[in-house]
Amino acid sequence: MSNAIEIEGLRKVYAGDGRMPEKQALKGLDLTIPTGSIFGLLGPNGAGKSTTINIMAGLVRKTAGRVRIWGFDQDRNPRQSRAAIGVMPQELNLDPFFTPEGALEVQAGLYGVPRRDRRTAEILDLVGLADKADAYARTLSGGMRRRLLLAKALVHHPQILVLDEPTAGVDIELRQMLWRNVRRLNEERGMTIILTTHYLEEAQEMCDEIAIIADGELVIRDKTAALLDRLDGKTMVIVPESPVETIALPEGVELDHRPDGALALTYNRGRVSAEQLLSAVHAAGITIRDVRTEEADLEDVFVSLTHKD
């Protein structure tokens, strides 16, 4: 199938309780996620990302709309749709008195996975916990507990894996290990990966496509490269041989004096050329020691699309 997830007109309204007013978390969200992709779901806090994920996982009841997971309508085939998706939550919700092996066996049992089809040892090896299989969860480090959450999400062989802020607060080594495993699952098994993260450079590096939501609505959805191309701004950084105080520049060019003495010239490529900038620099009698350019990144796109005046 072409799409692993199909969401149409998804709405979620949390009722007020007298002290808090009614809240619309999702306002008719439409979203499709291609099969076999690594897909980023981004947005500011309170945008509706977690609500969307929890509805897909069957943990929150939607107010209206339609959700299809791996071809199964969530309302007509709830068991099949839940079996197709595995979720690695942001919260560390582990029983401290279970071992990793025991936790995976229980999780597999809850999903109805026959013993002959369980891959507990293989999954523990995948996430780097094979040597901790018999250790109590309460003795594991924070990073190891996150690995265990990933392992639990994989026990029922899901076609879709959701990673909700998987690297929040973890060290660089664990982050790299996690992403190696994610790429392996995607490339070798064709697993569809859905990622939410506050590390925008992570989404830029990992994701094929990205959807940005804000205030319960879809702001934009596109290929990652196409999103970056939406910003036409570029910065030329010039390091002069000697300090520079002022310089006459073409209209629309912004000048920023950086602490190291460099001049950062931000311009719109559709209106000003790099040649014009260099000509202005030479006309000012500036001798250039070094020059480089800086492209817009995903954070720039994110801020420009979600910022409210």
Secondary structure, 3 states (H helix, E strand, C coil): CCEEEEEEEEEEEECCCCCCCCEEEEEEEEEEEECCCEEEEECCCCCCHHHHHHHHCCCCCCCEEEEEECCEECCCCHHHHHHCEEEECCCCCCCCCCCHHHHHHHHHHHCCCCHHHCCHHHHHHHCCCHHHCCCCHHHCCHHHHHHHHHHHHHCCCCCEEEEECCCCCCCHHHHHHHHHHHHHHHHHHCCEEEEECCCHHHHHHHCCEEEEEECCEEEEEEEHHHHHHCCCEEEEEEEECCCCCCCCCCCCCEEEECCCCCEEEEEECCCCCHHHHHHHHHHCCCCEEEEEEEECCHHHHHHHHHCCC
